Amino acid sequence: MELRQFGFTGLKVSALGFGAGHIGDYNSDEKAINKLLNTAVDSGITLFDTARGYGASEERIGRFLSHRRNEIILSTKVGYSIPGYKDWTKECVIAGINEALKQLRTDYIDIVHLHSCSKEILMNNGVIDALEKAKEDGKIKVASYSGENEHLSFAIESGRFGSIQTSINIADQINLDSLLPRAKVKGMGVIAKRPAANAPWRFAEQPSGRYVEEYWNRLKRMNLRLDLDLQDVALRFAAFTWGVDSVIAGTNNIEHLKENIKLIEKGPLPYDVYYEIRDAFKQNNINWIGQI
């Protein structure tokens, strides 16, 4: 697995990261999750991305991977859902970090994101101060922001974050020519979420009531005519786009994990295929925005 410098943070991350939202279901088979997580580490995946809102995810990563702490980079997201604290306050962020430390069974967390809050919250609520204080105290290494659009733009320009996480995929390219270059000029690490665009090609007809609906509509309009598997195309497009340090692909299926690893090992898409996808997005963009 290819390892990449995570901006100027001093961290190195695997080109393919593990998105841990899918392992948060409390009804999941824990033995299978234990095997899944350790197989990921055995395969060279170092970045494990979770969040306060991902159910049992943080606790399971802590329980099943804490003995391999020196092999992995831990990333989580905070700002909400701490009993006794108002969401999106300095106090809630501090409490969220402390709770994550316990759940993940670690003395420090490599990357901690503010989880898709607005620029108004970033400006006025002391939440960035909380991340910086945690960094001073050695509880976290990198203060980060996860989000989209004008909120992401504010976070980048603030100069107070070491990295960002944002949606980058074949149907979500709005940041590639603007915000992504600005982040890299500032030395920020970049994590691409939803690299497979939530796999809209699973549906022959327009899905309803699913998060994938917007991406399904976009790909229909883009009308890509590629003689390649779309999971292959999507994952490699995101992983080898300039400026992306790691893509976090979520799964609770060990075979799916192995397939994704094989796709990343194939390397970048052919030049003509990559730019056909870029051109299709630009030509069909009807005020598309980044999807939170």
Backbone bond lengths (Angstrom), bond angles and torsions (degrees), N, CA, C in turn:
res aa  C-N    CA-C-N  psi(-1)  N-CA   C-N-CA  omega(-1)  CA-C   N-CA-C  phi
1 M - - - 1.455 - - 1.528 110.01 -
2 E 1.321 115.08 130.10 1.465 120.86 179.05 1.517 110.71 -67.86
3 L 1.333 116.01 132.28 1.464 121.90 174.06 1.519 109.12 -105.11
4 R 1.333 116.46 140.92 1.449 121.42 -176.66 1.522 111.07 -129.43
5 Q 1.336 115.47 147.68 1.450 120.30 173.43 1.524 109.02 -64.86
6 F 1.320 116.15 133.75 1.456 121.20 -179.41 1.528 108.98 -93.94
7 G 1.328 114.82 78.78 1.461 119.78 -174.47 1.513 110.71 58.54
8 F 1.333 115.55 -140.68 1.462 121.19 178.31 1.525 111.89 -100.30
9 T 1.326 116.89 21.69 1.463 120.62 -174.40 1.521 113.42 -77.57
10 G 1.325 116.92 -18.10 1.455 120.34 -174.65 1.514 113.45 90.60
11 L 1.328 117.68 -7.50 1.461 121.76 177.91 1.520 110.24 -89.13
12 K 1.331 115.85 155.39 1.454 122.76 170.20 1.522 107.98 -120.06
13 V 1.321 116.14 134.88 1.462 120.50 -178.62 1.522 110.08 -125.37
14 S 1.316 115.87 153.49 1.462 120.88 177.09 1.524 109.27 -74.04
15 A 1.327 116.10 146.31 1.463 120.55 179.13 1.526 111.12 -57.50
16 L 1.312 116.45 -36.21 1.461 122.04 173.60 1.515 108.45 -106.05
17 G 1.323 116.15 120.61 1.450 120.99 174.69 1.520 110.42 -103.01
18 F 1.324 115.38 171.03 1.465 121.08 -178.85 1.519 109.00 -106.87
19 G 1.342 116.12 114.41 1.455 121.17 174.50 1.514 109.61 -84.05
20 A 1.330 116.63 117.02 1.464 120.57 -166.86 1.520 114.51 -97.31
21 G 1.325 117.87 16.53 1.454 119.45 177.72 1.518 112.92 -63.85
22 H 1.338 116.65 -38.08 1.465 121.04 -175.27 1.527 113.24 -69.82
23 I 1.308 118.01 -19.98 1.472 119.07 -178.68 1.526 111.56 -91.75
24 G 1.327 116.86 7.42 1.457 119.92 -178.26 1.511 115.23 -84.95
25 D 1.325 118.04 -8.28 1.463 122.07 -179.65 1.533 109.66 -65.57
26 Y 1.323 115.83 121.00 1.465 119.95 -176.79 1.533 112.66 -65.93
27 N 1.329 117.71 -16.47 1.465 120.69 -179.36 1.532 112.94 -92.22
28 S 1.326 116.88 0.68 1.468 120.20 -178.44 1.527 111.57 -69.87
29 D 1.317 115.65 154.55 1.463 122.91 176.65 1.525 109.02 -71.35
30 E 1.304 117.44 113.23 1.460 120.92 -174.33 1.527 112.72 -69.87
31 K 1.306 118.02 -32.69 1.466 119.42 176.56 1.524 110.35 -63.71
32 A 1.332 116.10 -39.47 1.458 120.22 178.91 1.522 111.19 -66.94
33 I 1.329 116.78 -37.89 1.466 120.60 178.98 1.525 110.48 -68.03
34 N 1.311 116.94 -40.55 1.467 121.36 176.56 1.531 109.88 -57.78
35 K 1.317 116.55 -47.31 1.467 120.65 179.35 1.522 111.08 -64.46
36 L 1.323 116.45 -41.55 1.460 121.67 179.85 1.520 111.11 -59.71
37 L 1.315 117.35 -49.99 1.459 121.23 -177.11 1.521 111.54 -64.40
38 N 1.313 117.18 -43.12 1.455 119.48 -179.17 1.531 112.18 -72.44
39 T 1.321 117.13 -30.22 1.463 119.85 173.64 1.523 110.21 -64.91
40 A 1.335 116.64 -38.75 1.460 120.77 177.52 1.530 110.72 -59.44
41 V 1.328 116.82 -46.35 1.464 120.37 178.89 1.525 110.49 -64.74
42 D 1.328 116.87 -44.33 1.460 121.26 178.72 1.523 111.82 -58.65
43 S 1.334 116.71 -28.76 1.467 122.12 -177.00 1.521 112.65 -87.59
44 G 1.322 117.40 0.11 1.455 120.57 176.68 1.512 115.42 100.48
45 I 1.329 118.26 1.22 1.460 120.64 175.70 1.524 108.93 -74.01
46 T 1.315 116.61 126.92 1.465 120.54 -178.98 1.524 112.76 -110.24
47 L 1.336 118.10 -29.02 1.459 121.21 -174.69 1.524 110.87 -92.20
48 F 1.320 116.14 122.14 1.462 122.64 176.96 1.520 108.24 -120.12
49 D 1.333 115.17 116.84 1.455 121.33 -173.43 1.526 110.69 -111.14
50 T 1.322 115.30 121.87 1.449 121.26 -178.50 1.529 108.94 -132.84
51 A 1.336 117.22 -167.51 1.458 120.51 -179.15 1.518 109.82 -165.22
52 R 1.316 114.45 159.51 1.458 121.25 175.52 1.537 110.71 -55.85
53 G 1.310 116.94 -36.53 1.454 120.98 -174.64 1.514 115.41 -87.21
54 Y 1.339 118.76 9.72 1.462 120.87 -176.15 1.532 112.71 -99.03
55 G 1.296 117.32 41.18 1.456 121.05 175.13 1.515 113.54 57.54
56 A 1.348 115.81 -124.53 1.468 121.54 -176.98 1.515 113.40 -84.27
57 S 1.334 117.62 7.99 1.466 121.50 -171.28 1.529 113.00 -59.63
58 E 1.323 118.26 -53.56 1.469 119.98 -178.18 1.527 110.81 -58.55
59 E 1.316 116.45 -46.38 1.470 120.41 -176.46 1.519 111.03 -62.65
60 R 1.325 117.25 -39.63 1.462 120.48 -179.05 1.518 111.77 -70.70
61 I 1.308 117.80 -39.38 1.459 119.75 175.45 1.527 109.86 -60.80
62 G 1.313 116.28 -43.09 1.461 119.69 178.11 1.513 112.67 -62.33
63 R 1.315 115.87 -44.43 1.465 120.01 -176.38 1.527 112.11 -70.10
64 F 1.335 116.91 -38.13 1.455 119.62 -173.00 1.534 114.70 -96.18
65 L 1.345 116.93 -16.47 1.468 118.27 -176.65 1.525 114.27 -124.10
66 S 1.315 119.58 -1.45 1.468 119.72 -177.02 1.522 112.19 -61.80
67 H 1.331 117.67 -27.63 1.461 120.13 178.33 1.527 111.93 -72.65
68 R 1.344 116.79 -8.61 1.472 121.39 179.60 1.535 110.32 -118.21
69 R 1.325 115.52 28.45 1.463 120.94 -172.82 1.521 112.54 -54.85
70 N 1.315 117.96 -36.54 1.473 120.00 -177.13 1.523 112.86 -74.80
71 E 1.342 117.83 -4.82 1.460 121.55 179.59 1.520 112.90 -100.64
72 I 1.331 117.66 -6.99 1.457 119.53 -169.80 1.526 112.86 -130.04
73 I 1.334 114.14 158.04 1.455 123.49 173.51 1.530 106.89 -110.35
74 L 1.319 116.73 121.78 1.456 121.63 -178.51 1.521 110.74 -98.48
75 S 1.321 115.07 131.83 1.464 122.23 178.62 1.523 108.29 -129.90
76 T 1.324 116.88 130.49 1.459 119.48 176.00 1.520 109.99 -141.04
77 K 1.346 115.61 177.94 1.460 121.35 -174.96 1.520 108.86 -135.78
78 V 1.322 115.85 141.05 1.460 121.07 -174.05 1.527 110.57 -137.78
79 G 1.352 113.33 176.84 1.457 120.28 173.98 1.511 114.55 130.23
80 Y 1.337 117.98 -3.98 1.458 120.60 -170.81 1.526 110.77 -155.75
81 S 1.334 114.79 166.48 1.477 123.53 169.48 1.523 114.36 60.99
82 I 1.330 116.25 40.39 1.462 120.44 170.85 1.520 107.64 -109.53
83 P 1.341 118.24 115.17 1.468 120.43 -177.95 1.535 112.12 -53.49
84 G 1.321 115.27 132.09 1.463 120.36 177.73 1.515 114.00 91.51
85 Y 1.349 117.75 -2.21 1.462 121.42 -178.55 1.527 110.27 -126.74
86 K 1.298 116.53 142.02 1.455 121.27 175.04 1.522 109.22 -74.83
87 D 1.333 116.05 133.14 1.464 120.59 179.48 1.529 110.96 -57.35
88 W 1.328 114.71 146.39 1.461 123.27 173.82 1.526 112.91 59.35
89 T 1.310 114.05 45.22 1.461 121.54 170.29 1.517 108.38 -122.69
90 K 1.321 115.65 162.32 1.461 120.81 177.93 1.525 110.35 -56.23
91 E 1.312 116.03 -43.22 1.466 121.03 -177.29 1.529 111.20 -65.47
92 C 1.348 116.45 -37.90 1.459 119.67 179.86 1.528 111.60 -68.07
93 V 1.327 116.43 -38.25 1.462 120.09 178.40 1.529 110.33 -64.68
94 I 1.318 116.86 -45.11 1.476 120.58 179.07 1.522 110.52 -61.07
95 A 1.341 116.11 -45.53 1.463 120.05 179.27 1.526 110.97 -64.48
96 G 1.330 116.74 -36.25 1.459 120.25 178.64 1.516 112.55 -65.07
97 I 1.318 116.36 -39.26 1.464 120.56 177.54 1.523 109.94 -65.79
98 N 1.313 116.60 -44.60 1.473 120.17 179.98 1.525 110.97 -62.01
99 E 1.339 116.79 -40.20 1.457 120.35 178.57 1.530 110.84 -67.33
100 A 1.333 116.90 -39.72 1.461 120.36 179.15 1.527 111.34 -64.66
101 L 1.318 117.05 -38.03 1.467 120.50 176.36 1.526 110.89 -57.65
102 K 1.328 115.87 -41.82 1.464 119.86 178.71 1.526 111.47 -67.87
103 Q 1.328 115.49 -46.77 1.456 119.35 -177.21 1.526 111.52 -64.01
104 L 1.318 116.77 -40.53 1.462 121.58 -177.87 1.534 112.79 -82.98
105 R 1.328 116.58 -5.82 1.465 122.69 177.57 1.526 111.65 55.80
106 T 1.314 115.33 53.75 1.462 120.91 -177.17 1.521 109.85 -143.22
107 D 1.331 116.07 159.06 1.460 121.50 177.03 1.519 112.56 -86.53
108 Y 1.318 116.37 -16.46 1.457 120.52 179.33 1.529 108.96 -152.63
109 I 1.327 116.37 156.89 1.464 122.70 175.28 1.516 107.15 -117.86
110 D 1.315 116.66 132.33 1.465 120.28 -174.65 1.526 112.42 -65.05
111 I 1.326 117.16 -48.29 1.466 122.14 -174.59 1.520 108.71 -133.06
112 V 1.330 116.74 125.42 1.471 120.74 176.24 1.521 109.11 -125.49
113 H 1.346 115.19 122.14 1.463 122.55 -178.63 1.524 111.35 -99.89
114 L 1.318 115.52 145.16 1.457 120.38 158.82 1.522 105.75 -79.74
115 H 1.328 116.62 126.23 1.459 122.82 -162.65 1.524 112.54 -91.54
116 S 1.339 116.08 84.57 1.466 122.74 171.43 1.526 114.15 61.17
117 C 1.318 117.62 37.59 1.464 119.94 174.20 1.533 109.27 -84.35
118 S 1.325 116.15 165.50 1.459 121.87 -176.30 1.526 111.21 -78.41
119 K 1.327 115.31 164.15 1.464 119.98 177.19 1.521 110.59 -65.99
120 E 1.330 117.32 -28.09 1.469 120.14 177.56 1.523 110.67 -64.21
121 I 1.319 116.41 -40.17 1.471 119.88 176.05 1.520 110.29 -66.45
122 L 1.319 117.10 -42.45 1.463 120.47 178.70 1.528 111.16 -59.35
123 M 1.328 116.68 -35.86 1.463 121.53 -176.17 1.524 113.22 -77.19
124 N 1.333 117.10 -31.22 1.469 118.35 -163.90 1.529 117.20 -123.03
125 N 1.313 119.15 -11.86 1.461 118.70 -167.98 1.524 115.87 -105.93
126 G 1.314 118.54 4.52 1.454 120.18 178.13 1.512 114.48 73.66
127 V 1.332 117.39 11.92 1.466 119.71 -176.26 1.526 112.02 -70.62
128 I 1.323 116.63 -34.89 1.470 118.64 177.16 1.526 109.57 -69.91
129 D 1.332 116.62 -37.99 1.471 120.21 175.79 1.519 110.38 -55.99
130 A 1.329 116.58 -38.92 1.463 120.86 -179.06 1.525 111.08 -64.21
131 L 1.335 116.72 -42.61 1.470 119.82 177.60 1.522 110.66 -63.24
132 E 1.329 116.27 -43.16 1.462 119.95 -178.91 1.523 111.49 -65.23
133 K 1.323 116.65 -36.76 1.467 119.87 176.98 1.527 110.31 -65.95
134 A 1.335 116.80 -41.24 1.465 120.43 178.22 1.521 110.97 -63.28
135 K 1.324 116.22 -36.23 1.459 119.81 177.62 1.521 110.69 -67.33
136 E 1.319 117.46 -43.20 1.470 121.59 176.63 1.523 111.34 -59.27
137 D 1.329 116.09 -35.88 1.466 121.41 -178.28 1.529 112.70 -82.46
138 G 1.333 117.93 -0.85 1.457 121.32 178.82 1.513 114.86 79.45
139 K 1.335 116.81 11.98 1.466 119.51 -179.38 1.521 112.39 -81.89
140 I 1.324 116.93 -26.73 1.454 120.91 177.41 1.526 108.32 -136.08
141 K 1.324 115.66 159.63 1.473 120.00 177.80 1.525 111.93 -101.59
142 V 1.332 116.40 -39.59 1.467 119.75 -174.99 1.526 109.36 -129.65
143 A 1.326 115.81 125.07 1.464 121.60 172.72 1.521 108.15 -84.70
144 S 1.330 116.48 128.49 1.457 119.71 -171.74 1.528 111.65 -136.65
145 Y 1.327 114.50 165.99 1.457 121.11 177.23 1.521 108.63 -132.19
146 S 1.332 116.27 135.25 1.452 122.72 175.58 1.520 108.24 -114.93
147 G 1.336 116.78 120.35 1.455 118.74 -179.40 1.509 112.57 173.38
148 E 1.333 115.35 -166.73 1.455 120.71 -171.15 1.530 112.04 -139.48
149 N 1.320 114.98 166.32 1.460 124.86 163.91 1.529 112.97 58.16
150 E 1.337 118.56 -137.48 1.462 120.24 -174.21 1.521 112.28 -65.89
151 H 1.316 117.09 -24.79 1.463 120.78 178.53 1.533 110.29 -71.34
152 L 1.320 115.22 -41.67 1.459 120.51 175.78 1.523 110.50 -65.14
153 S 1.313 116.43 -41.23 1.464 120.85 178.64 1.523 110.63 -58.79
154 F 1.309 116.96 -44.46 1.465 120.53 178.71 1.524 110.88 -62.16
155 A 1.334 116.27 -43.66 1.462 120.10 -179.40 1.525 111.34 -60.58
156 I 1.336 116.55 -42.81 1.460 120.38 179.60 1.522 110.86 -63.70
157 E 1.319 116.72 -47.88 1.462 121.05 -175.64 1.520 113.14 -72.18
158 S 1.330 117.30 -18.27 1.467 119.99 -179.39 1.526 112.27 -64.90
159 G 1.326 116.88 -26.88 1.457 120.67 -178.18 1.517 114.25 73.31
160 R 1.325 117.11 12.96 1.465 120.53 -174.27 1.528 113.65 -108.66
161 F 1.323 115.96 2.12 1.462 119.95 -179.88 1.524 110.22 -118.72
162 G 1.342 114.84 144.98 1.457 119.48 178.57 1.510 113.43 -91.98
163 S 1.335 116.66 -14.60 1.457 119.60 -179.64 1.519 109.97 -158.62
164 I 1.341 114.21 168.01 1.450 121.40 176.94 1.519 109.67 -136.02
165 Q 1.331 114.27 160.54 1.457 121.84 171.03 1.524 106.99 -131.64
166 T 1.329 116.24 130.65 1.459 120.12 -175.71 1.519 110.35 -152.50
167 S 1.327 116.81 160.49 1.459 121.47 -179.57 1.524 110.32 -75.09
168 I 1.326 115.67 123.41 1.467 122.31 176.02 1.516 108.09 -139.32
169 N 1.331 115.58 117.14 1.463 120.46 177.45 1.525 109.10 -162.66
170 I 1.322 117.35 -178.80 1.458 120.67 -174.84 1.525 112.20 -62.09
171 A 1.336 118.36 -23.13 1.458 122.05 179.89 1.519 112.45 -107.53
172 D 1.314 117.51 6.29 1.476 122.02 -177.72 1.526 107.66 -143.06
173 Q 1.338 115.64 80.94 1.467 121.56 -173.58 1.524 112.97 -115.11
174 I 1.322 117.56 10.26 1.455 120.85 -169.14 1.528 112.30 -61.34
175 N 1.335 117.44 -27.10 1.461 120.56 -176.51 1.529 114.25 -86.49
176 L 1.321 117.45 -8.89 1.454 119.41 -168.06 1.528 114.07 -68.86
177 D 1.319 117.14 -29.72 1.468 119.87 -177.24 1.523 113.60 -102.17
178 S 1.320 117.23 -2.17 1.462 119.17 -175.87 1.522 112.08 -130.66
179 L 1.319 116.34 -74.68 1.459 119.75 -173.03 1.529 113.13 -68.95
180 L 1.322 117.25 -37.61 1.466 119.54 -179.04 1.527 112.00 -62.63
181 P 1.337 120.09 -48.77 1.466 119.26 176.23 1.521 113.12 -60.16
182 R 1.332 117.51 -36.91 1.461 120.07 178.94 1.523 111.28 -64.85
183 A 1.323 116.15 -38.26 1.460 120.01 178.07 1.522 111.29 -66.09
184 K 1.326 116.98 -41.86 1.460 119.96 -177.42 1.526 111.53 -69.86
185 V 1.336 117.53 -35.68 1.464 120.37 176.48 1.526 110.28 -59.90
186 K 1.324 116.60 -33.12 1.456 121.42 179.24 1.530 112.91 -84.70
187 G 1.334 116.69 2.44 1.463 120.01 177.34 1.507 114.52 78.24
188 M 1.316 117.51 22.62 1.460 120.74 -176.72 1.526 111.60 -84.41
189 G 1.311 115.91 144.52 1.451 120.67 169.24 1.513 109.45 -73.93
190 V 1.342 116.85 151.72 1.465 120.95 -177.70 1.529 110.22 -133.41
191 I 1.329 115.36 122.08 1.459 122.38 173.68 1.517 108.02 -108.90
192 A 1.331 116.67 127.69 1.463 121.70 177.29 1.519 109.55 -95.97
193 K 1.331 115.93 119.74 1.464 119.59 175.28 1.527 109.58 -97.38
194 R 1.315 116.09 162.31 1.465 123.97 -177.01 1.530 112.68 51.51
195 P 1.327 118.93 47.62 1.466 120.17 -176.94 1.526 113.49 -63.48
196 A 1.337 117.64 -25.29 1.466 120.51 178.44 1.524 111.88 -96.76
197 A 1.335 117.53 12.17 1.475 122.19 177.21 1.524 112.44 55.70
198 N 1.331 116.01 29.27 1.466 122.36 -178.41 1.531 112.86 61.09
199 A 1.332 115.92 22.32 1.472 123.27 173.08 1.527 114.17 50.78
200 P 1.327 118.26 60.33 1.474 120.61 -179.33 1.519 113.74 -66.06
201 W 1.333 117.84 -19.42 1.465 121.26 179.94 1.528 112.28 -67.80
202 R 1.320 117.17 -5.00 1.469 120.40 174.71 1.525 111.80 -67.58
203 F 1.331 116.25 -20.31 1.458 120.89 -170.98 1.526 111.09 -111.72
204 A 1.323 116.20 121.59 1.463 120.38 177.38 1.519 111.28 -71.92
205 E 1.332 116.51 -34.41 1.458 122.14 177.84 1.527 109.33 -112.42
206 Q 1.318 115.54 159.85 1.462 120.23 -178.43 1.525 110.82 -56.73
207 P 1.331 117.77 121.74 1.463 120.22 178.75 1.518 110.27 -72.13
208 S 1.310 115.82 153.10 1.461 120.90 179.71 1.521 109.51 -127.48
209 G 1.324 115.73 136.33 1.453 120.04 178.53 1.511 114.23 73.43
210 R 1.322 116.38 19.50 1.457 121.28 179.45 1.525 109.01 -121.98
211 Y 1.320 116.29 148.92 1.459 119.60 -179.10 1.521 112.03 -62.50
212 V 1.309 116.97 -20.75 1.464 122.01 -175.16 1.531 112.41 -76.62
213 E 1.321 118.26 -9.42 1.466 121.27 -171.97 1.527 112.99 -56.69
214 E 1.334 118.27 -45.65 1.464 121.39 -178.13 1.530 110.80 -62.31
215 Y 1.310 116.70 -43.77 1.458 119.13 179.18 1.532 111.34 -66.94
216 W 1.325 118.24 -36.25 1.462 121.71 176.80 1.526 110.20 -59.02
217 N 1.335 115.94 -45.04 1.463 120.68 -179.76 1.527 111.47 -64.68
218 R 1.311 116.22 -40.19 1.464 119.44 -179.78 1.522 111.37 -64.76
219 L 1.321 117.12 -46.20 1.464 119.78 -179.01 1.528 111.45 -66.12
220 K 1.316 116.26 -33.22 1.460 119.33 175.99 1.528 109.49 -61.85
221 R 1.322 116.31 -43.41 1.461 120.07 -179.79 1.528 110.99 -69.80
222 M 1.320 117.91 -38.35 1.467 121.32 179.87 1.518 111.89 -66.10
223 N 1.336 116.72 -31.11 1.473 122.02 174.51 1.524 112.12 53.04
224 L 1.314 116.21 51.72 1.457 121.01 178.02 1.529 109.98 -65.52
225 R 1.304 115.28 134.20 1.464 120.04 178.49 1.527 108.54 -120.26
226 L 1.314 114.30 76.00 1.456 120.70 -175.33 1.521 109.39 -110.08
227 D 1.297 115.89 135.17 1.462 120.78 178.51 1.530 109.44 -89.38
228 L 1.337 113.94 52.32 1.465 120.66 -177.80 1.522 108.79 -144.13
229 D 1.316 116.49 155.56 1.456 122.02 175.22 1.530 109.20 -65.31
230 L 1.324 117.70 129.85 1.461 120.54 -173.97 1.526 113.16 -70.08
231 Q 1.317 118.69 -29.46 1.459 119.79 174.51 1.524 109.75 -63.72
232 D 1.317 116.06 -42.96 1.463 123.18 175.98 1.524 109.88 -58.74
233 V 1.330 115.86 -52.76 1.464 121.14 -177.93 1.524 111.32 -59.47
234 A 1.324 116.37 -48.50 1.458 120.70 -174.16 1.522 112.40 -63.67
235 L 1.318 116.32 -47.23 1.462 119.70 -175.93 1.526 111.13 -66.38
236 R 1.314 116.68 -42.47 1.471 119.82 -179.97 1.523 111.62 -71.83
237 F 1.329 117.48 -33.92 1.464 120.37 175.59 1.524 110.25 -57.38
238 A 1.318 116.99 -50.97 1.465 120.89 -177.41 1.524 111.98 -68.63
239 A 1.320 116.30 -44.04 1.469 119.96 -173.37 1.520 112.55 -67.66
240 F 1.330 116.95 -28.43 1.463 119.44 -175.55 1.523 112.95 -113.76
241 T 1.326 116.29 17.63 1.460 120.43 169.17 1.523 108.58 -73.05
242 W 1.333 116.16 136.16 1.460 120.12 -178.61 1.532 110.15 -55.86
243 G 1.326 115.29 134.53 1.454 121.18 176.38 1.506 114.70 96.73
244 V 1.322 118.18 -18.93 1.462 121.26 179.40 1.526 108.97 -82.92
245 D 1.314 116.07 126.24 1.462 120.38 179.52 1.526 112.37 -91.41
246 S 1.329 116.50 -35.74 1.463 120.11 179.13 1.520 108.96 -154.67
247 V 1.325 116.03 145.48 1.462 121.66 171.82 1.522 108.17 -109.42
248 I 1.314 116.63 135.91 1.466 119.48 -179.78 1.527 108.98 -104.68
249 A 1.323 115.05 108.51 1.462 121.83 179.20 1.524 108.42 -101.65
250 G 1.322 115.47 124.39 1.454 119.49 -177.51 1.515 112.89 -92.13
251 T 1.317 116.34 141.92 1.460 121.37 175.99 1.524 109.56 -164.67
252 N 1.317 116.06 155.67 1.467 120.79 168.22 1.525 110.10 -121.11
253 N 1.336 115.33 17.84 1.462 122.40 -176.66 1.523 109.71 -118.34
254 I 1.307 116.92 121.65 1.456 120.45 -173.96 1.530 111.93 -66.91
255 E 1.318 118.27 -32.69 1.459 120.13 178.15 1.523 111.06 -69.62
256 H 1.315 116.11 -38.23 1.464 120.69 175.73 1.530 109.93 -62.32
257 L 1.323 116.60 -42.05 1.463 121.22 176.48 1.527 110.78 -57.14
258 K 1.323 116.94 -48.65 1.464 121.06 -178.53 1.527 111.37 -63.52
259 E 1.329 116.84 -37.89 1.466 120.12 177.84 1.523 111.17 -63.63
260 N 1.336 116.42 -42.62 1.466 119.82 179.16 1.520 111.50 -63.25
261 I 1.314 116.80 -39.24 1.460 120.69 178.46 1.534 110.31 -61.67
262 K 1.326 116.41 -44.19 1.465 120.35 179.07 1.524 111.63 -62.21
263 L 1.325 116.85 -37.63 1.461 120.17 179.58 1.529 110.96 -65.41
264 I 1.311 116.66 -43.97 1.472 120.49 179.14 1.526 110.28 -63.31
265 E 1.326 116.69 -36.70 1.467 120.69 -179.52 1.528 112.17 -65.85
266 K 1.342 118.12 -17.03 1.468 121.22 178.10 1.522 111.96 -72.95
267 G 1.333 116.91 -19.17 1.458 120.20 177.55 1.522 112.70 87.97
268 P 1.337 116.91 -167.31 1.464 121.46 -175.88 1.527 113.07 -63.70
269 L 1.326 115.29 156.21 1.454 121.07 172.10 1.526 110.10 -66.31
270 P 1.324 117.56 156.40 1.470 118.75 170.66 1.533 109.88 -56.30
271 Y 1.311 115.47 146.19 1.466 122.07 -176.02 1.523 111.87 -53.16
272 D 1.335 117.44 -45.88 1.467 120.03 -176.25 1.518 111.86 -67.37
273 V 1.329 117.91 -35.02 1.459 121.15 178.78 1.528 110.24 -68.48
274 Y 1.321 115.84 -44.49 1.465 119.88 -179.87 1.528 110.94 -57.55
275 Y 1.327 116.27 -47.75 1.464 118.64 -175.44 1.524 112.80 -78.88
276 E 1.311 117.66 -19.76 1.469 119.03 170.39 1.532 109.86 -64.96
277 I 1.325 116.16 -40.09 1.465 120.79 178.07 1.525 110.84 -67.76
278 R 1.326 116.72 -42.38 1.469 120.33 178.66 1.534 110.28 -62.20
279 D 1.321 117.03 -44.27 1.461 120.69 -178.47 1.526 111.56 -66.92
280 A 1.332 116.84 -38.67 1.465 120.02 -179.76 1.523 111.12 -63.10
281 F 1.319 116.34 -36.95 1.468 119.57 177.99 1.526 110.45 -67.62
282 K 1.318 116.86 -47.82 1.465 120.49 -177.21 1.525 111.96 -63.02
283 Q 1.318 117.29 -40.73 1.462 121.26 -176.22 1.529 113.08 -72.92
284 N 1.318 116.50 -23.22 1.465 120.24 -176.24 1.520 114.02 -111.00
285 N 1.315 116.41 2.00 1.457 121.68 -178.10 1.537 110.71 -64.38
286 I 1.322 116.09 115.56 1.457 120.74 176.48 1.533 108.49 -114.51
287 N 1.345 113.32 71.44 1.470 120.89 -178.82 1.524 112.18 59.57
288 W 1.336 116.44 37.63 1.444 120.59 175.74 1.529 110.29 -68.33
289 I 1.317 116.60 141.34 1.452 121.95 178.08 1.519 109.52 -121.95
290 G 1.324 116.00 165.99 1.445 120.36 178.06 1.517 111.02 -66.24
291 Q 1.326 115.78 139.04 1.463 121.58 -177.28 1.517 111.51 -93.59
292 I 1.329 115.68 122.77 1.461 120.96 -179.89 1.520 109.96 -74.16
